[in-house]
Amino acid sequence: MATTTQKSFQPNSKEVRYLNKDFSQFRQNLINFAKYYFPNTYADFNDAAPGMMFIEMASYVGDVLSYYTDYAFKEGLLYNTTERKNIIALAKYLGYTTSPAKGATGQIDVYQMCPATTDENGNYIPDSTYALSIQENMQVSNNAGAYFLTSETIDFTVNTNLSPLTSSVYQRDNTGVPTFFLLQKTANIRSGQVLTKTFTINAMQPFLNLYLDEDSVLEIISVVDADNNQWHQVDFLAQEMVLTDVPNNEAFEGTLSTYQGTVPYILDYLKTSRRFTVNVDENNMTYLQFGAGTDGFADEIINLSSQQIGVGLSNVSNLNLPIDPSNFLNNDTYGLAPQNTTLTVTYTIGGGFQSNSPSNSIINVDSVVINNATDGLTPQETSLLNTVQSSLKVNNSEATVGGTGPESNDGIRQNAIAAFAAQNRIVTQNDYLARVYALPAKYGSIAKAQVITYNSLDVNQNQILTGTVDQNNVATVNNDNTQAFFRNVAYDRSNPFAVNLYILSYDENGNLTQSNEALVTNLLTYLRRYRMLTDGINVIDGYIINIGVEFTISVFKGYNKKDVLANAITAVQNFFNIDQWEFSQPINLSSLRLEIAKVEGVQSVVSLNITNLTPLTTNGGDYSPVAYDIAAATKNDIIYPSLDPSIFEVKYPNSDIQGTTM
């Protein structure tokens, strides 16, 4: 009898599932796979069976591989990553570098004794010969071990509204004649203790990393090698151009030195191969990374132009390559790597919550550099100067605030997202304003700024426009007898992408004034680093409309009219505090009346009148020449500003605000 042999079903191709994610799914699918494709080879799927050992071992390996695949994908996304080193790396990729800590800031009062002398009228005054000039970065501290540095020069010979000096009699002789005065000034301070560390470098090592010992480094002040060459901090090693400053004196800047009182330094671009970046690892340790190249070139100050973009690139002939407009000169050597030298790194440490020092606790002067010259002084005068220097005292009348520890993981995420959105570029109006106001004070100070697109106003019309309020409540100014001042710096008439940047500065008395040429030069140099390549910037003086205020109030019975009136005048002065006013801000007369009425003792505001003050209306007074028709610009109890960028200013609050009672 014939027999038939039954063959097992073994298709040529086997179906494999790729959706398994964990151990149990791998195990069950391997069992199903074996049952379906090998029904006659293996059929014992009990947990104790030898074959199940191999199935479960394979499931274990698959589960581990699946986990690390998912983990690697998750750690590559900033929103989902959990390891701090990956968060820091992704944040740096987006253009943000974290810091180990943030330091507190505040103010201190600085005191010194000063010998008395007499002026030409016989009045006793402090002797300016012994008024100290203290270099910035004077180190002070509290008794808890928190250190601070002053952020500016403290000059006791200067007494202006922006840098006031207070003096009082400190000591008298037996006859009551003043012998010493006590001088007081206020200075800004920031958390930090200055340290130095020396590194000995032998053979060249590309991308050398030098770690600092502390985990609370706030800033790198300087890096100098054995040959006294300065190394410069950059955002990335391919950046050849760094902003640097030179003293604003005749030796460096010629005609701009006439403005050195308000602009002590001039900004320039320095082309350098000695550069480094500052990085922070996952343990909050700060390290400096240097370049990989060996071809150095001499540092030089250069003036950038559009023809220089990308000339440092070795493959500049490839015109289709993208070029970053924020870096005018890049190369692929990434800067020099130090070799056979000694690097001295000066840096500050501190910050953290402990830097939030309570009031009246910062009382120690740890180190100070005084710039007073001793040439020509007699031994007795030198001894007196030493006595004055030893009398230096400090105190913080208010607590320092802002100190925090290392950034949290979530904080790094959010700051990185913000940095990526900014892209280190000036794009929007707010970007321009933020950069203008961020100009460091030593390069000059911008008090007020407004950005208007090229076509918004006819800047070619060198006059003040018609003084009326239109149907859209927009006012413009006009006076045919007034000379309109208009300065056009870096004016790009043919650029449709140009923006008009209107600016004003403070003078030494805290009043608004036109910006000088040195300040404008620094501002344009500073903005060049951030502006878009196609943008042009027209820097123009804004209009100052000086005003006076006259009002009459009635006072409740039982109140001293003189005191109530003085308080009302103070309320008006606070209302028109120039720090609170910006370009194109209207005057709300109802709000002003309310501020006066809120003064205790005021029964009602009987009258309120705003007038325009010019040299013509005040018999040559020191006011802006801009005339403004207040009546024509008033509508619905609001005085609207000019269509041309202008700002209202009460220049002399003590005399330009007049009040009476009835």
Secondary structure as a PSIPRED ss2 file (coil, helix, strand):
# PSIPRED VFORMAT (PSIPRED V4.0)

   1 M C   1.000  0.000  0.000
   2 A C   1.000  0.000  0.000
   3 T C   1.000  0.000  0.000
   4 T C   1.000  0.000  0.000
   5 T C   1.000  0.000  0.000
   6 Q C   1.000  0.000  0.000
   7 K C   1.000  0.000  0.000
   8 S C   1.000  0.000  0.000
   9 F C   1.000  0.000  0.000
  10 Q C   1.000  0.000  0.000
  11 P C   1.000  0.000  0.000
  12 N C   1.000  0.000  0.000
  13 S C   1.000  0.000  0.000
  14 K C   1.000  0.000  0.000
  15 E C   1.000  0.000  0.000
  16 V C   1.000  0.000  0.000
  17 R C   1.000  0.000  0.000
  18 Y C   1.000  0.000  0.000
  19 L C   1.000  0.000  0.000
  20 N C   1.000  0.000  0.000
  21 K C   1.000  0.000  0.000
  22 D C   1.000  0.000  0.000
  23 F H   0.000  1.000  0.000
  24 S H   0.000  1.000  0.000
  25 Q H   0.000  1.000  0.000
  26 F H   0.000  1.000  0.000
  27 R H   0.000  1.000  0.000
  28 Q H   0.000  1.000  0.000
  29 N H   0.000  1.000  0.000
  30 L H   0.000  1.000  0.000
  31 I H   0.000  1.000  0.000
  32 N H   0.000  1.000  0.000
  33 F H   0.000  1.000  0.000
  34 A H   0.000  1.000  0.000
  35 K H   0.000  1.000  0.000
  36 Y H   0.000  1.000  0.000
  37 Y H   0.000  1.000  0.000
  38 F C   1.000  0.000  0.000
  39 P C   1.000  0.000  0.000
  40 N C   1.000  0.000  0.000
  41 T C   1.000  0.000  0.000
  42 Y C   1.000  0.000  0.000
  43 A C   1.000  0.000  0.000
  44 D C   1.000  0.000  0.000
  45 F C   1.000  0.000  0.000
  46 N C   1.000  0.000  0.000
  47 D C   1.000  0.000  0.000
  48 A C   1.000  0.000  0.000
  49 A C   1.000  0.000  0.000
  50 P H   0.000  1.000  0.000
  51 G H   0.000  1.000  0.000
  52 M H   0.000  1.000  0.000
  53 M H   0.000  1.000  0.000
  54 F H   0.000  1.000  0.000
  55 I H   0.000  1.000  0.000
  56 E H   0.000  1.000  0.000
  57 M H   0.000  1.000  0.000
  58 A H   0.000  1.000  0.000
  59 S H   0.000  1.000  0.000
  60 Y H   0.000  1.000  0.000
  61 V H   0.000  1.000  0.000
  62 G H   0.000  1.000  0.000
  63 D H   0.000  1.000  0.000
  64 V H   0.000  1.000  0.000
  65 L H   0.000  1.000  0.000
  66 S H   0.000  1.000  0.000
  67 Y H   0.000  1.000  0.000
  68 Y H   0.000  1.000  0.000
  69 T H   0.000  1.000  0.000
  70 D H   0.000  1.000  0.000
  71 Y H   0.000  1.000  0.000
  72 A H   0.000  1.000  0.000
  73 F H   0.000  1.000  0.000
  74 K H   0.000  1.000  0.000
  75 E H   0.000  1.000  0.000
  76 G C   1.000  0.000  0.000
  77 L C   1.000  0.000  0.000
  78 L C   1.000  0.000  0.000
  79 Y C   1.000  0.000  0.000
  80 N C   1.000  0.000  0.000
  81 T C   1.000  0.000  0.000
  82 T C   1.000  0.000  0.000
  83 E C   1.000  0.000  0.000
  84 R H   0.000  1.000  0.000
  85 K H   0.000  1.000  0.000
  86 N H   0.000  1.000  0.000
  87 I H   0.000  1.000  0.000
  88 I H   0.000  1.000  0.000
  89 A H   0.000  1.000  0.000
  90 L H   0.000  1.000  0.000
  91 A H   0.000  1.000  0.000
  92 K H   0.000  1.000  0.000
  93 Y H   0.000  1.000  0.000
  94 L C   1.000  0.000  0.000
  95 G C   1.000  0.000  0.000
  96 Y C   1.000  0.000  0.000
  97 T C   1.000  0.000  0.000
  98 T C   1.000  0.000  0.000
  99 S C   1.000  0.000  0.000
 100 P C   1.000  0.000  0.000
 101 A C   1.000  0.000  0.000
 102 K E   0.000  0.000  1.000
 103 G C   1.000  0.000  0.000
 104 A C   1.000  0.000  0.000
 105 T E   0.000  0.000  1.000
 106 G E   0.000  0.000  1.000
 107 Q E   0.000  0.000  1.000
 108 I E   0.000  0.000  1.000
 109 D E   0.000  0.000  1.000
 110 V E   0.000  0.000  1.000
 111 Y E   0.000  0.000  1.000
 112 Q E   0.000  0.000  1.000
 113 M E   0.000  0.000  1.000
 114 C E   0.000  0.000  1.000
 115 P E   0.000  0.000  1.000
 116 A E   0.000  0.000  1.000
 117 T E   0.000  0.000  1.000
 118 T E   0.000  0.000  1.000
 119 D C   1.000  0.000  0.000
 120 E C   1.000  0.000  0.000
 121 N C   1.000  0.000  0.000
 122 G C   1.000  0.000  0.000
 123 N C   1.000  0.000  0.000
 124 Y E   0.000  0.000  1.000
 125 I E   0.000  0.000  1.000
 126 P E   0.000  0.000  1.000
 127 D C   1.000  0.000  0.000
 128 S H   0.000  1.000  0.000
 129 T H   0.000  1.000  0.000
 130 Y H   0.000  1.000  0.000
 131 A C   1.000  0.000  0.000
 132 L C   1.000  0.000  0.000
 133 S E   0.000  0.000  1.000
 134 I E   0.000  0.000  1.000
 135 Q C   1.000  0.000  0.000
 136 E C   1.000  0.000  0.000
 137 N C   1.000  0.000  0.000
 138 M C   1.000  0.000  0.000
 139 Q E   0.000  0.000  1.000
 140 V E   0.000  0.000  1.000
 141 S E   0.000  0.000  1.000
 142 N E   0.000  0.000  1.000
 143 N C   1.000  0.000  0.000
 144 A C   1.000  0.000  0.000
 145 G C   1.000  0.000  0.000
 146 A C   1.000  0.000  0.000
 147 Y E   0.000  0.000  1.000
 148 F E   0.000  0.000  1.000
 149 L E   0.000  0.000  1.000
 150 T E   0.000  0.000  1.000
 151 S C   1.000  0.000  0.000
 152 E C   1.000  0.000  0.000
 153 T C   1.000  0.000  0.000
 154 I E   0.000  0.000  1.000
 155 D E   0.000  0.000  1.000
 156 F C   1.000  0.000  0.000
 157 T C   1.000  0.000  0.000
 158 V C   1.000  0.000  0.000
 159 N C   1.000  0.000  0.000
 160 T C   1.000  0.000  0.000
 161 N C   1.000  0.000  0.000
 162 L C   1.000  0.000  0.000
 163 S C   1.000  0.000  0.000
 164 P C   1.000  0.000  0.000
 165 L C   1.000  0.000  0.000
 166 T E   0.000  0.000  1.000
 167 S E   0.000  0.000  1.000
 168 S E   0.000  0.000  1.000
 169 V E   0.000  0.000  1.000
 170 Y E   0.000  0.000  1.000
 171 Q E   0.000  0.000  1.000
 172 R E   0.000  0.000  1.000
 173 D C   1.000  0.000  0.000
 174 N C   1.000  0.000  0.000
 175 T C   1.000  0.000  0.000
 176 G C   1.000  0.000  0.000
 177 V C   1.000  0.000  0.000
 178 P E   0.000  0.000  1.000
 179 T E   0.000  0.000  1.000
 180 F E   0.000  0.000  1.000
 181 F E   0.000  0.000  1.000
 182 L E   0.000  0.000  1.000
 183 L E   0.000  0.000  1.000
 184 Q E   0.000  0.000  1.000
 185 K E   0.000  0.000  1.000
 186 T E   0.000  0.000  1.000
 187 A E   0.000  0.000  1.000
 188 N E   0.000  0.000  1.000
 189 I E   0.000  0.000  1.000
 190 R E   0.000  0.000  1.000
 191 S E   0.000  0.000  1.000
 192 G C   1.000  0.000  0.000
 193 Q E   0.000  0.000  1.000
 194 V E   0.000  0.000  1.000
 195 L E   0.000  0.000  1.000
 196 T E   0.000  0.000  1.000
 197 K E   0.000  0.000  1.000
 198 T E   0.000  0.000  1.000
 199 F E   0.000  0.000  1.000
 200 T E   0.000  0.000  1.000
 201 I E   0.000  0.000  1.000
 202 N C   1.000  0.000  0.000
 203 A C   1.000  0.000  0.000
 204 M C   1.000  0.000  0.000
 205 Q C   1.000  0.000  0.000
 206 P C   1.000  0.000  0.000
 207 F C   1.000  0.000  0.000
 208 L C   1.000  0.000  0.000
 209 N E   0.000  0.000  1.000
 210 L E   0.000  0.000  1.000
 211 Y E   0.000  0.000  1.000
 212 L C   1.000  0.000  0.000
 213 D C   1.000  0.000  0.000
 214 E C   1.000  0.000  0.000
 215 D C   1.000  0.000  0.000
 216 S C   1.000  0.000  0.000
 217 V E   0.000  0.000  1.000
 218 L E   0.000  0.000  1.000
 219 E E   0.000  0.000  1.000
 220 I E   0.000  0.000  1.000
 221 I E   0.000  0.000  1.000
 222 S E   0.000  0.000  1.000
 223 V E   0.000  0.000  1.000
 224 V E   0.000  0.000  1.000
 225 D C   1.000  0.000  0.000
 226 A C   1.000  0.000  0.000
 227 D C   1.000  0.000  0.000
 228 N C   1.000  0.000  0.000
 229 N C   1.000  0.000  0.000
 230 Q E   0.000  0.000  1.000
 231 W E   0.000  0.000  1.000
 232 H E   0.000  0.000  1.000
 233 Q E   0.000  0.000  1.000
 234 V C   1.000  0.000  0.000
 235 D C   1.000  0.000  0.000
 236 F C   1.000  0.000  0.000
 237 L C   1.000  0.000  0.000
 238 A C   1.000  0.000  0.000
 239 Q E   0.000  0.000  1.000
 240 E C   1.000  0.000  0.000
 241 M E   0.000  0.000  1.000
 242 V E   0.000  0.000  1.000
 243 L E   0.000  0.000  1.000
 244 T E   0.000  0.000  1.000
 245 D E   0.000  0.000  1.000
 246 V E   0.000  0.000  1.000
 247 P E   0.000  0.000  1.000
 248 N C   1.000  0.000  0.000
 249 N C   1.000  0.000  0.000
 250 E H   0.000  1.000  0.000
 251 A H   0.000  1.000  0.000
 252 F H   0.000  1.000  0.000
 253 E H   0.000  1.000  0.000
 254 G H   0.000  1.000  0.000
 255 T H   0.000  1.000  0.000
 256 L H   0.000  1.000  0.000
 257 S H   0.000  1.000  0.000
 258 T H   0.000  1.000  0.000
 259 Y H   0.000  1.000  0.000
 260 Q C   1.000  0.000  0.000
 261 G C   1.000  0.000  0.000
 262 T C   1.000  0.000  0.000
 263 V C   1.000  0.000  0.000
 264 P C   1.000  0.000  0.000
 265 Y E   0.000  0.000  1.000
 266 I E   0.000  0.000  1.000
 267 L E   0.000  0.000  1.000
 268 D E   0.000  0.000  1.000
 269 Y E   0.000  0.000  1.000
 270 L E   0.000  0.000  1.000
 271 K E   0.000  0.000  1.000
 272 T C   1.000  0.000  0.000
 273 S C   1.000  0.000  0.000
 274 R C   1.000  0.000  0.000
 275 R E   0.000  0.000  1.000
 276 F E   0.000  0.000  1.000
 277 T E   0.000  0.000  1.000
 278 V E   0.000  0.000  1.000
 279 N E   0.000  0.000  1.000
 280 V E   0.000  0.000  1.000
 281 D C   1.000  0.000  0.000
 282 E C   1.000  0.000  0.000
 283 N C   1.000  0.000  0.000
 284 N C   1.000  0.000  0.000
 285 M C   1.000  0.000  0.000
 286 T E   0.000  0.000  1.000
 287 Y E   0.000  0.000  1.000
 288 L E   0.000  0.000  1.000
 289 Q E   0.000  0.000  1.000
 290 F E   0.000  0.000  1.000
 291 G C   1.000  0.000  0.000
 292 A C   1.000  0.000  0.000
 293 G E   0.000  0.000  1.000
 294 T C   1.000  0.000  0.000
 295 D C   1.000  0.000  0.000
 296 G C   1.000  0.000  0.000
 297 F C   1.000  0.000  0.000
 298 A C   1.000  0.000  0.000
 299 D C   1.000  0.000  0.000
 300 E E   0.000  0.000  1.000
 301 I E   0.000  0.000  1.000
 302 I E   0.000  0.000  1.000
 303 N C   1.000  0.000  0.000
 304 L C   1.000  0.000  0.000
 305 S C   1.000  0.000  0.000
 306 S H   0.000  1.000  0.000
 307 Q H   0.000  1.000  0.000
 308 Q H   0.000  1.000  0.000
 309 I C   1.000  0.000  0.000
 310 G C   1.000  0.000  0.000
 311 V C   1.000  0.000  0.000
 312 G C   1.000  0.000  0.000
 313 L C   1.000  0.000  0.000
 314 S C   1.000  0.000  0.000
 315 N C   1.000  0.000  0.000
 316 V C   1.000  0.000  0.000
 317 S C   1.000  0.000  0.000
 318 N C   1.000  0.000  0.000
 319 L C   1.000  0.000  0.000
 320 N C   1.000  0.000  0.000
 321 L C   1.000  0.000  0.000
 322 P C   1.000  0.000  0.000
 323 I C   1.000  0.000  0.000
 324 D C   1.000  0.000  0.000
 325 P C   1.000  0.000  0.000
 326 S C   1.000  0.000  0.000
 327 N C   1.000  0.000  0.000
 328 F C   1.000  0.000  0.000
 329 L C   1.000  0.000  0.000
 330 N E   0.000  0.000  1.000
 331 N C   1.000  0.000  0.000
 332 D C   1.000  0.000  0.000
 333 T C   1.000  0.000  0.000
 334 Y C   1.000  0.000  0.000
 335 G C   1.000  0.000  0.000
 336 L E   0.000  0.000  1.000
 337 A C   1.000  0.000  0.000
 338 P C   1.000  0.000  0.000
 339 Q C   1.000  0.000  0.000
 340 N C   1.000  0.000  0.000
 341 T E   0.000  0.000  1.000
 342 T E   0.000  0.000  1.000
 343 L E   0.000  0.000  1.000
 344 T E   0.000  0.000  1.000
 345 V E   0.000  0.000  1.000
 346 T E   0.000  0.000  1.000
 347 Y E   0.000  0.000  1.000
 348 T E   0.000  0.000  1.000
 349 I E   0.000  0.000  1.000
 350 G C   1.000  0.000  0.000
 351 G C   1.000  0.000  0.000
 352 G C   1.000  0.000  0.000
 353 F H   0.000  1.000  0.000
 354 Q H   0.000  1.000  0.000
 355 S H   0.000  1.000  0.000
 356 N C   1.000  0.000  0.000
 357 S C   1.000  0.000  0.000
 358 P C   1.000  0.000  0.000
 359 S C   1.000  0.000  0.000
 360 N C   1.000  0.000  0.000
 361 S C   1.000  0.000  0.000
 362 I E   0.000  0.000  1.000
 363 I E   0.000  0.000  1.000
 364 N E   0.000  0.000  1.000
 365 V E   0.000  0.000  1.000
 366 D E   0.000  0.000  1.000
 367 S E   0.000  0.000  1.000
 368 V C   1.000  0.000  0.000
 369 V C   1.000  0.000  0.000
 370 I E   0.000  0.000  1.000
 371 N C   1.000  0.000  0.000
 372 N C   1.000  0.000  0.000
 373 A C   1.000  0.000  0.000
 374 T C   1.000  0.000  0.000
 375 D C   1.000  0.000  0.000
 376 G C   1.000  0.000  0.000
 377 L C   1.000  0.000  0.000
 378 T C   1.000  0.000  0.000
 379 P H   0.000  1.000  0.000
 380 Q H   0.000  1.000  0.000
 381 E H   0.000  1.000  0.000
 382 T H   0.000  1.000  0.000
 383 S H   0.000  1.000  0.000
 384 L H   0.000  1.000  0.000
 385 L H   0.000  1.000  0.000
 386 N H   0.000  1.000  0.000
 387 T H   0.000  1.000  0.000
 388 V H   0.000  1.000  0.000
 389 Q H   0.000  1.000  0.000
 390 S H   0.000  1.000  0.000
 391 S C   1.000  0.000  0.000
 392 L C   1.000  0.000  0.000
 393 K E   0.000  0.000  1.000
 394 V E   0.000  0.000  1.000
 395 N E   0.000  0.000  1.000
 396 N C   1.000  0.000  0.000
 397 S C   1.000  0.000  0.000
 398 E C   1.000  0.000  0.000
 399 A C   1.000  0.000  0.000
 400 T C   1.000  0.000  0.000
 401 V E   0.000  0.000  1.000
 402 G C   1.000  0.000  0.000
 403 G C   1.000  0.000  0.000
 404 T E   0.000  0.000  1.000
 405 G C   1.000  0.000  0.000
 406 P C   1.000  0.000  0.000
 407 E C   1.000  0.000  0.000
 408 S C   1.000  0.000  0.000
 409 N H   0.000  1.000  0.000
 410 D H   0.000  1.000  0.000
 411 G H   0.000  1.000  0.000
 412 I H   0.000  1.000  0.000
 413 R H   0.000  1.000  0.000
 414 Q H   0.000  1.000  0.000
 415 N H   0.000  1.000  0.000
 416 A H   0.000  1.000  0.000
 417 I H   0.000  1.000  0.000
 418 A H   0.000  1.000  0.000
 419 A H   0.000  1.000  0.000
 420 F H   0.000  1.000  0.000
 421 A H   0.000  1.000  0.000
 422 A H   0.000  1.000  0.000
 423 Q C   1.000  0.000  0.000
 424 N C   1.000  0.000  0.000
 425 R C   1.000  0.000  0.000
 426 I E   0.000  0.000  1.000
 427 V C   1.000  0.000  0.000
 428 T C   1.000  0.000  0.000
 429 Q H   0.000  1.000  0.000
 430 N H   0.000  1.000  0.000
 431 D H   0.000  1.000  0.000
 432 Y H   0.000  1.000  0.000
 433 L H   0.000  1.000  0.000
 434 A H   0.000  1.000  0.000
 435 R H   0.000  1.000  0.000
 436 V H   0.000  1.000  0.000
 437 Y H   0.000  1.000  0.000
 438 A C   1.000  0.000  0.000
 439 L C   1.000  0.000  0.000
 440 P C   1.000  0.000  0.000
 441 A H   0.000  1.000  0.000
 442 K H   0.000  1.000  0.000
 443 Y H   0.000  1.000  0.000
 444 G C   1.000  0.000  0.000
 445 S C   1.000  0.000  0.000
 446 I C   1.000  0.000  0.000
 447 A C   1.000  0.000  0.000
 448 K E   0.000  0.000  1.000
 449 A E   0.000  0.000  1.000
 450 Q E   0.000  0.000  1.000
 451 V E   0.000  0.000  1.000
 452 I E   0.000  0.000  1.000
 453 T E   0.000  0.000  1.000
 454 Y C   1.000  0.000  0.000
 455 N C   1.000  0.000  0.000
 456 S C   1.000  0.000  0.000
 457 L C   1.000  0.000  0.000
 458 D C   1.000  0.000  0.000
 459 V C   1.000  0.000  0.000
 460 N C   1.000  0.000  0.000
 461 Q C   1.000  0.000  0.000
 462 N C   1.000  0.000  0.000
 463 Q C   1.000  0.000  0.000
 464 I C   1.000  0.000  0.000
 465 L C   1.000  0.000  0.000
 466 T C   1.000  0.000  0.000
 467 G C   1.000  0.000  0.000
 468 T C   1.000  0.000  0.000
 469 V E   0.000  0.000  1.000
 470 D C   1.000  0.000  0.000
 471 Q C   1.000  0.000  0.000
 472 N C   1.000  0.000  0.000
 473 N C   1.000  0.000  0.000
 474 V C   1.000  0.000  0.000
 475 A E   0.000  0.000  1.000
 476 T C   1.000  0.000  0.000
 477 V C   1.000  0.000  0.000
 478 N C   1.000  0.000  0.000
 479 N C   1.000  0.000  0.000
 480 D C   1.000  0.000  0.000
 481 N C   1.000  0.000  0.000
 482 T C   1.000  0.000  0.000
 483 Q C   1.000  0.000  0.000
 484 A C   1.000  0.000  0.000
 485 F C   1.000  0.000  0.000
 486 F C   1.000  0.000  0.000
 487 R C   1.000  0.000  0.000
 488 N E   0.000  0.000  1.000
 489 V E   0.000  0.000  1.000
 490 A C   1.000  0.000  0.000
 491 Y C   1.000  0.000  0.000
 492 D C   1.000  0.000  0.000
 493 R C   1.000  0.000  0.000
 494 S C   1.000  0.000  0.000
 495 N C   1.000  0.000  0.000
 496 P C   1.000  0.000  0.000
 497 F C   1.000  0.000  0.000
 498 A C   1.000  0.000  0.000
 499 V E   0.000  0.000  1.000
 500 N E   0.000  0.000  1.000
 501 L E   0.000  0.000  1.000
 502 Y E   0.000  0.000  1.000
 503 I E   0.000  0.000  1.000
 504 L E   0.000  0.000  1.000
 505 S E   0.000  0.000  1.000
 506 Y E   0.000  0.000  1.000
 507 D C   1.000  0.000  0.000
 508 E C   1.000  0.000  0.000
 509 N C   1.000  0.000  0.000
 510 G C   1.000  0.000  0.000
 511 N C   1.000  0.000  0.000
 512 L E   0.000  0.000  1.000
 513 T E   0.000  0.000  1.000
 514 Q C   1.000  0.000  0.000
 515 S C   1.000  0.000  0.000
 516 N C   1.000  0.000  0.000
 517 E H   0.000  1.000  0.000
 518 A H   0.000  1.000  0.000
 519 L H   0.000  1.000  0.000
 520 V H   0.000  1.000  0.000
 521 T H   0.000  1.000  0.000
 522 N H   0.000  1.000  0.000
 523 L H   0.000  1.000  0.000
 524 L H   0.000  1.000  0.000
 525 T H   0.000  1.000  0.000
 526 Y H   0.000  1.000  0.000
 527 L H   0.000  1.000  0.000
 528 R H   0.000  1.000  0.000
 529 R C   1.000  0.000  0.000
 530 Y C   1.000  0.000  0.000
 531 R E   0.000  0.000  1.000
 532 M C   1.000  0.000  0.000
 533 L C   1.000  0.000  0.000
 534 T C   1.000  0.000  0.000
 535 D C   1.000  0.000  0.000
 536 G C   1.000  0.000  0.000
 537 I E   0.000  0.000  1.000
 538 N E   0.000  0.000  1.000
 539 V E   0.000  0.000  1.000
 540 I E   0.000  0.000  1.000
 541 D E   0.000  0.000  1.000
 542 G C   1.000  0.000  0.000
 543 Y E   0.000  0.000  1.000
 544 I E   0.000  0.000  1.000
 545 I E   0.000  0.000  1.000
 546 N E   0.000  0.000  1.000
 547 I E   0.000  0.000  1.000
 548 G E   0.000  0.000  1.000
 549 V E   0.000  0.000  1.000
 550 E E   0.000  0.000  1.000
 551 F E   0.000  0.000  1.000
 552 T E   0.000  0.000  1.000
 553 I E   0.000  0.000  1.000
 554 S E   0.000  0.000  1.000
 555 V E   0.000  0.000  1.000
 556 F C   1.000  0.000  0.000
 557 K C   1.000  0.000  0.000
 558 G C   1.000  0.000  0.000
 559 Y C   1.000  0.000  0.000
 560 N C   1.000  0.000  0.000
 561 K H   0.000  1.000  0.000
 562 K H   0.000  1.000  0.000
 563 D H   0.000  1.000  0.000
 564 V H   0.000  1.000  0.000
 565 L H   0.000  1.000  0.000
 566 A H   0.000  1.000  0.000
 567 N H   0.000  1.000  0.000
 568 A H   0.000  1.000  0.000
 569 I H   0.000  1.000  0.000
 570 T H   0.000  1.000  0.000
 571 A H   0.000  1.000  0.000
 572 V H   0.000  1.000  0.000
 573 Q H   0.000  1.000  0.000
 574 N H   0.000  1.000  0.000
 575 F H   0.000  1.000  0.000
 576 F C   1.000  0.000  0.000
 577 N C   1.000  0.000  0.000
 578 I H   0.000  1.000  0.000
 579 D H   0.000  1.000  0.000
 580 Q H   0.000  1.000  0.000
 581 W C   1.000  0.000  0.000
 582 E C   1.000  0.000  0.000
 583 F C   1.000  0.000  0.000
 584 S C   1.000  0.000  0.000
 585 Q C   1.000  0.000  0.000
 586 P C   1.000  0.000  0.000
 587 I E   0.000  0.000  1.000
 588 N E   0.000  0.000  1.000
 589 L H   0.000  1.000  0.000
 590 S H   0.000  1.000  0.000
 591 S H   0.000  1.000  0.000
 592 L H   0.000  1.000  0.000
 593 R H   0.000  1.000  0.000
 594 L H   0.000  1.000  0.000
 595 E H   0.000  1.000  0.000
 596 I H   0.000  1.000  0.000
 597 A H   0.000  1.000  0.000
 598 K C   1.000  0.000  0.000
 599 V C   1.000  0.000  0.000
 600 E C   1.000  0.000  0.000
 601 G C   1.000  0.000  0.000
 602 V E   0.000  0.000  1.000
 603 Q E   0.000  0.000  1.000
 604 S E   0.000  0.000  1.000
 605 V E   0.000  0.000  1.000
 606 V E   0.000  0.000  1.000
 607 S E   0.000  0.000  1.000
 608 L E   0.000  0.000  1.000
 609 N E   0.000  0.000  1.000
 610 I E   0.000  0.000  1.000
 611 T E   0.000  0.000  1.000
 612 N E   0.000  0.000  1.000
 613 L C   1.000  0.000  0.000
 614 T C   1.000  0.000  0.000
 615 P C   1.000  0.000  0.000
 616 L C   1.000  0.000  0.000
 617 T C   1.000  0.000  0.000
 618 T C   1.000  0.000  0.000
 619 N C   1.000  0.000  0.000
 620 G C   1.000  0.000  0.000
 621 G C   1.000  0.000  0.000
 622 D C   1.000  0.000  0.000
 623 Y C   1.000  0.000  0.000
 624 S C   1.000  0.000  0.000
 625 P C   1.000  0.000  0.000
 626 V C   1.000  0.000  0.000
 627 A C   1.000  0.000  0.000
 628 Y C   1.000  0.000  0.000
 629 D C   1.000  0.000  0.000
 630 I C   1.000  0.000  0.000
 631 A C   1.000  0.000  0.000
 632 A C   1.000  0.000  0.000
 633 A C   1.000  0.000  0.000
 634 T E   0.000  0.000  1.000
 635 K E   0.000  0.000  1.000
 636 N C   1.000  0.000  0.000
 637 D C   1.000  0.000  0.000
 638 I E   0.000  0.000  1.000
 639 I E   0.000  0.000  1.000
 640 Y C   1.000  0.000  0.000
 641 P C   1.000  0.000  0.000
 642 S E   0.000  0.000  1.000
 643 L C   1.000  0.000  0.000
 644 D C   1.000  0.000  0.000
 645 P C   1.000  0.000  0.000
 646 S E   0.000  0.000  1.000
 647 I E   0.000  0.000  1.000
 648 F E   0.000  0.000  1.000
 649 E E   0.000  0.000  1.000
 650 V C   1.000  0.000  0.000
 651 K C   1.000  0.000  0.000
 652 Y C   1.000  0.000  0.000
 653 P H   0.000  1.000  0.000
 654 N H   0.000  1.000  0.000
 655 S H   0.000  1.000  0.000
 656 D H   0.000  1.000  0.000
 657 I E   0.000  0.000  1.000
 658 Q E   0.000  0.000  1.000
 659 G E   0.000  0.000  1.000
 660 T E   0.000  0.000  1.000
 661 T E   0.000  0.000  1.000
 662 M C   1.000  0.000  0.000
